[in-house]
């Protein structure tokens, strides 16, 4: 019997969209042997020269002009991609999208980014494709660019996002609150002693710092430097992702050369690192926030990018999973708190209970399986 085929389409404008696609793809394969998945970043796949150039330009804009990114986000907040934009995208980048779909013959297309969502929607509207389309909104907000009449089913992060979609004319029966999908490695907890041994870590209060992959940590050097003043009492794991320049810079500075300070580049072991951490310091991207949530890990957010990251941080702060990191006093408060082991253990248990009430890391995968029945 032919396996059911799921095509997951994303774009590289922020790693979270594609991470969500891969997380869902792996989750589906683990949950059902009768499903075959394929993940494609559509722009890069169809135009390997121009696609990465556009993503690179976006990264530079995010790093150098975040206020411009926020202004663009807000100015188009209630608007879907207009017909002219959809037509331009279709002709310039996605001329062969229909051919790809016809070749792969998916039973379901899942989009984790608004652009391929708009392209597939247009193909359906023009009658060029007749395929079930599911959209996974990978933030804690509902920007208008996600919305298309041709989407058969929406999977969203929170009831608030569902309400926003309904207010914009989406039928509530087509929306399911599932949370954002995380990789199955986040579904379980690793053995603490094994992780400590693997990374050469000590069994002591530990803070995981993330967010340097796009150079977004550079502007926060003062707060990062201040964290190292706690290095005799608090272990720091600093993940800079693919930002090798940042990694080299930190390794050359004396205050980061310490047995309790660990500088890591790109790693696929974030789940394990979260399992041994007591506190996560991060940019509030939708995927990283959800991964922290899946572990019941308290979070400190620094300098959210105006737009969706502000919305993300607002959700987690309001629900007691996070706090904004603006001052040294916030660092002092939390770094002291994680050293009060018994009281902090009780706090973590309460946070896990709250997580269980609001989020099940398998729910998005289960929802897709139900939709395909």
C-alpha positions as CSV (number, residue, x, y, z in Angstrom):
1,X,0.0,0.0,0.0
2,X,1.3,3.5,-0.9
3,X,2.4,5.6,2.0
4,X,0.6,8.9,2.5
5,X,2.8,11.8,1.4
6,X,3.2,15.0,3.3
7,X,5.0,17.9,1.7
8,X,6.1,20.6,4.2
9,X,7.0,24.0,2.7
10,X,8.9,26.7,4.5
11,X,11.3,29.6,3.8
12,X,14.6,30.6,5.4
13,X,13.5,34.0,6.8
14,X,14.4,33.0,10.4
15,X,15.3,29.4,11.2
16,X,12.2,28.8,13.3
17,X,9.9,28.3,10.3
18,X,12.0,25.5,8.8
19,X,12.7,24.0,12.2
20,X,9.0,23.7,12.8
21,X,8.6,22.0,9.4
22,X,11.4,19.4,10.2
23,X,10.0,18.9,13.8
24,X,6.6,18.1,12.4
25,X,8.0,15.9,9.6
26,X,10.0,13.8,12.1
27,X,7.1,13.6,14.5
28,X,4.8,12.4,11.8
29,X,7.2,9.7,10.7
30,X,7.7,8.5,14.2
31,X,4.0,8.5,15.0
32,X,3.0,6.7,11.8
33,X,4.9,4.3,9.6
34,X,2.4,4.9,6.8
35,X,3.5,8.5,6.3
36,X,6.3,9.8,4.1
37,X,7.5,13.4,4.5
38,X,9.6,15.9,2.5
39,X,10.7,19.4,3.7
40,X,11.5,22.1,1.2
41,X,12.6,25.7,1.6
42,X,10.8,26.7,-1.6
43,X,12.7,29.8,-2.6
44,X,16.1,28.2,-2.1
45,X,15.0,24.9,-3.8
46,X,13.6,26.6,-6.9
47,X,16.1,29.4,-7.2
48,X,19.3,28.4,-5.4
49,X,21.1,31.6,-6.5
50,X,18.5,34.3,-5.8
51,X,16.8,32.7,-2.9
52,X,19.8,32.7,-0.5
53,X,20.6,36.3,-1.5
54,X,17.1,37.4,-0.4
55,X,17.4,35.6,2.9
56,X,20.9,37.1,3.5
57,X,19.5,40.6,2.8
58,X,16.7,40.0,5.3
59,X,19.2,38.8,8.0
60,X,21.2,42.0,7.5
61,X,18.0,44.1,7.8
62,X,17.0,42.3,11.0
63,X,20.5,42.8,12.5
64,X,21.0,46.4,11.5
65,X,17.5,47.9,11.2
66,X,15.2,46.0,13.5
67,X,12.9,49.1,13.8
68,X,12.3,49.0,10.0
69,X,11.3,45.3,10.3
70,X,8.9,46.2,13.1
71,X,7.4,49.1,11.0
72,X,6.9,46.8,8.0
73,X,5.3,44.1,10.3
74,X,2.8,46.6,11.8
75,X,2.0,48.5,8.6
76,X,0.8,45.3,7.0
77,X,-0.5,43.6,10.1
78,X,-4.1,43.3,8.9
79,X,-3.3,42.7,5.3
80,X,-2.9,39.4,3.4
81,X,-0.4,39.2,0.6
82,X,-2.1,41.2,-2.1
83,X,-2.8,39.7,-5.5
84,X,0.0,41.7,-7.2
85,X,2.6,40.4,-4.6
86,X,1.3,36.9,-5.0
87,X,1.6,37.1,-8.8
88,X,5.1,38.6,-8.6
89,X,6.3,35.8,-6.2
90,X,4.7,33.2,-8.4
91,X,6.3,34.4,-11.6
92,X,9.8,35.4,-10.2
93,X,10.5,32.6,-7.8
94,X,7.8,29.9,-8.0
95,X,7.1,29.3,-11.7
96,X,7.8,25.6,-11.2
97,X,6.0,25.1,-7.9
98,X,3.1,23.4,-9.6
99,X,5.5,21.0,-11.3
100,X,7.1,20.2,-8.0
101,X,3.7,19.4,-6.5
102,X,2.7,17.3,-9.5
103,X,6.0,15.4,-9.3
104,X,5.8,14.7,-5.6
105,X,2.0,14.1,-5.5
106,X,1.5,14.9,-1.8
107,X,-1.7,14.0,-0.1
108,X,-1.2,17.0,2.1
109,X,0.8,20.2,2.0
110,X,1.8,21.9,5.2
111,X,3.1,25.4,5.1
112,X,5.1,26.9,8.0
113,X,5.8,30.2,6.4
114,X,3.3,32.8,4.8
115,X,5.0,33.0,1.4
116,X,4.7,29.3,0.3
117,X,1.3,29.4,1.9
118,X,0.3,32.2,-0.4
119,X,1.8,30.5,-3.5
120,X,0.0,27.2,-2.9
121,X,-3.2,29.1,-2.1
122,X,-3.0,30.9,-5.4
123,X,-2.4,27.7,-7.3
124,X,-5.5,26.3,-5.7
125,X,-7.5,29.4,-6.4
126,X,-6.5,29.3,-10.1
127,X,-7.5,25.6,-10.3
128,X,-3.9,24.5,-11.1
129,X,-3.7,22.3,-7.9
130,X,-6.3,20.4,-5.9
131,X,-4.6,19.4,-2.7
132,X,-5.4,19.7,1.0
133,X,-3.5,22.7,2.5
134,X,-2.7,23.0,6.2
135,X,-1.0,26.1,7.7
136,X,1.0,26.0,10.9
137,X,1.4,29.5,12.3
138,X,4.8,29.5,13.9
139,X,4.4,32.5,16.2
140,X,2.2,33.6,19.0
141,X,0.4,36.1,16.8
142,X,-1.6,36.1,13.6
143,X,-0.3,38.4,11.0
144,X,-2.5,39.0,8.0
145,X,-0.1,37.4,5.6
146,X,-0.9,34.0,6.9
147,X,-4.5,34.2,5.9
148,X,-5.8,32.7,2.7
149,X,-9.3,31.4,1.9
150,X,-7.8,28.3,0.3
151,X,-6.3,27.0,3.5
152,X,-8.2,23.9,4.6
153,X,-7.0,23.8,8.2
154,X,-5.0,26.1,10.5
155,X,-2.9,24.9,13.4
156,X,-2.1,27.7,15.9
157,X,-0.2,28.3,19.1
158,X,-2.9,29.7,21.4
159,X,-6.6,30.4,21.8
160,X,-5.8,34.1,21.3
161,X,-4.3,33.4,17.9
162,X,-7.5,31.4,17.0
163,X,-9.7,34.4,18.1
164,X,-7.6,36.7,15.9
165,X,-8.1,34.5,12.8
166,X,-11.9,34.3,13.5
167,X,-12.1,38.1,13.8
168,X,-10.5,38.2,10.3
169,X,-13.1,36.0,8.8
170,X,-11.6,32.5,9.1
171,X,-14.2,29.8,10.0
172,X,-13.5,28.6,13.6
173,X,-14.0,25.0,12.5
174,X,-10.9,25.3,10.3
175,X,-8.7,26.3,13.3
176,X,-7.2,24.0,15.9
177,X,-5.1,25.1,18.9
178,X,-2.2,22.7,19.0
179,X,0.8,24.8,20.0
180,X,3.9,25.1,17.8
181,X,5.5,21.7,17.0
182,X,8.9,20.9,18.5
183,X,11.3,18.1,17.4
184,X,10.5,14.8,19.1
185,X,13.8,15.1,21.0
186,X,12.0,17.7,23.1
187,X,9.2,15.2,23.9
188,X,11.3,13.5,26.5
189,X,13.9,14.3,29.2
190,X,17.5,13.2,28.9
191,X,19.5,11.6,31.7
192,X,21.2,14.6,33.5
193,X,24.4,12.8,34.4
194,X,24.9,11.6,30.8
195,X,24.4,15.1,29.4
196,X,26.8,16.6,32.0
197,X,29.5,14.1,31.0
198,X,28.9,14.6,27.3
199,X,29.4,18.3,27.4
200,X,32.0,18.4,30.2
201,X,29.6,20.3,32.5
202,X,29.4,20.6,36.3
203,X,26.4,19.7,38.4
204,X,25.6,23.2,39.5
205,X,23.1,26.1,38.8
206,X,23.2,26.5,35.0
207,X,22.1,29.2,32.6
208,X,21.7,28.5,28.9
209,X,22.2,31.6,26.7
210,X,21.0,31.4,23.1
211,X,20.5,33.8,20.2
212,X,23.8,34.6,18.5
213,X,23.2,32.8,15.2
214,X,22.3,36.0,13.4
215,X,24.7,38.3,15.2
216,X,21.8,39.5,17.5
217,X,23.8,39.0,20.7
218,X,26.4,41.6,19.9
219,X,24.3,44.6,21.0
220,X,23.9,43.0,24.4
221,X,27.5,42.6,25.3
222,X,27.2,44.6,28.6
223,X,24.5,42.2,29.9
224,X,26.4,39.2,28.7
225,X,29.6,40.5,30.2
226,X,27.8,41.0,33.5
227,X,26.6,37.4,33.6
228,X,30.2,36.3,33.6
229,X,30.7,38.0,37.0
230,X,28.6,35.2,38.4
231,X,30.8,32.4,36.8
232,X,32.1,31.1,40.1
233,X,28.6,30.4,41.3
234,X,26.6,29.9,38.1
235,X,27.6,27.8,35.0
236,X,27.0,29.5,31.7
237,X,26.4,27.7,28.4
238,X,26.5,30.3,25.6
239,X,25.3,29.0,22.2
240,X,26.1,31.4,19.3
241,X,24.8,29.1,16.6
242,X,26.5,29.5,13.2
243,X,28.0,32.9,14.3
244,X,31.7,31.8,14.2
245,X,32.8,35.4,14.4
246,X,31.0,35.8,17.7
247,X,32.4,32.5,19.0
248,X,36.0,33.6,18.2
249,X,35.4,37.0,19.8
250,X,34.2,35.5,23.1
251,X,36.9,32.8,23.3
252,X,39.5,35.6,23.0
253,X,38.2,37.5,26.0
254,X,39.5,36.6,29.4
255,X,36.2,36.7,31.3
256,X,34.8,34.0,29.1
257,X,37.8,31.7,29.6
258,X,36.7,29.9,32.8
259,X,35.8,26.3,33.7
260,X,32.1,27.3,34.3
261,X,31.8,29.2,31.0
262,X,31.1,27.1,27.9
263,X,31.0,28.6,24.4
264,X,29.2,26.5,21.8
265,X,28.7,27.0,18.1
266,X,26.0,25.3,16.1
267,X,24.5,22.2,17.9
268,X,21.6,19.8,17.4
269,X,21.7,19.0,21.1
270,X,19.6,21.9,22.4
271,X,17.1,19.6,24.0
272,X,19.8,18.0,26.1
273,X,21.2,21.4,27.1
274,X,17.8,22.6,28.2
275,X,17.4,19.5,30.3
276,X,20.4,20.4,32.4
277,X,19.7,24.2,32.5
278,X,17.8,26.0,35.2
279,X,17.2,29.2,33.2
280,X,17.1,30.1,29.5
281,X,18.3,33.6,28.2
282,X,17.2,34.1,24.6
283,X,15.7,36.1,21.8
284,X,12.0,35.4,21.8
285,X,11.7,33.6,18.5
286,X,8.6,31.4,18.3
287,X,10.5,28.1,18.0
288,X,13.0,28.7,20.8
289,X,10.3,30.0,23.2
290,X,8.3,26.8,22.5
291,X,11.2,24.6,23.0
292,X,11.8,26.3,26.4
293,X,8.1,25.9,27.2
294,X,8.2,22.2,26.3
295,X,10.9,21.7,29.0
296,X,9.1,23.9,31.6
297,X,12.2,26.1,31.5
298,X,11.9,29.7,32.8
299,X,13.1,32.3,30.3
300,X,14.6,35.7,30.2
301,X,14.0,37.6,26.9
302,X,16.4,40.3,25.6
303,X,15.7,42.9,22.9
304,X,12.9,41.3,21.0
305,X,12.7,42.3,17.3
306,X,9.8,44.7,16.9
307,X,6.8,42.7,15.5
308,X,6.3,39.0,16.0
309,X,9.0,38.7,18.7
310,X,7.3,41.4,20.8
311,X,4.1,39.4,20.5
312,X,5.9,36.2,21.4
313,X,7.5,37.7,24.5
314,X,4.2,39.3,25.5
315,X,2.5,35.9,25.6
316,X,5.1,34.2,27.7
317,X,5.6,37.1,30.1
318,X,1.8,37.4,30.7
319,X,1.5,33.7,31.3
320,X,4.4,33.6,33.8
321,X,6.8,31.6,31.8
322,X,9.3,34.4,31.2
323,X,10.5,37.9,32.1
324,X,12.1,40.7,30.1
325,X,15.8,41.1,30.6
326,X,16.6,44.9,30.6
327,X,18.8,45.4,33.6
328,X,21.5,43.9,35.7
329,X,19.0,43.7,38.6
330,X,17.0,41.1,36.6
331,X,20.2,39.0,36.2
332,X,20.9,39.3,39.9
333,X,17.4,38.3,40.9
334,X,17.3,35.1,38.7
335,X,20.9,34.1,39.2
336,X,20.3,34.2,43.0
337,X,17.0,32.4,42.7
338,X,18.4,29.4,40.8
339,X,20.9,28.8,43.6
340,X,18.1,28.3,46.1
341,X,17.8,24.7,45.0
342,X,14.9,23.5,47.1
343,X,12.7,26.5,46.5
344,X,13.6,26.7,42.9
345,X,12.8,23.0,42.4
346,X,9.3,23.7,43.7
347,X,9.0,26.6,41.3
348,X,10.0,24.4,38.4
349,X,7.4,21.8,39.3
350,X,4.7,24.5,39.4
351,X,5.9,25.8,36.0
352,X,5.7,22.2,34.6
353,X,2.1,21.9,35.9
354,X,1.2,25.1,34.1
355,X,2.9,23.9,31.0
356,X,0.8,20.7,31.0
357,X,-2.3,22.8,31.2
358,X,-1.4,24.8,28.2
359,X,0.9,22.8,25.9
360,X,1.4,19.2,24.8
361,X,4.5,18.9,22.5
362,X,2.9,16.0,20.6
363,X,-0.5,17.7,19.9
364,X,0.5,19.3,16.6
365,X,1.6,16.0,15.2
366,X,-1.5,14.3,16.5
367,X,-3.7,17.0,14.9
368,X,-2.2,16.4,11.5
369,X,-2.7,12.7,11.8
370,X,-6.4,13.3,12.7
371,X,-6.8,15.7,9.8
372,X,-5.4,13.1,7.3
373,X,-7.8,10.3,8.5
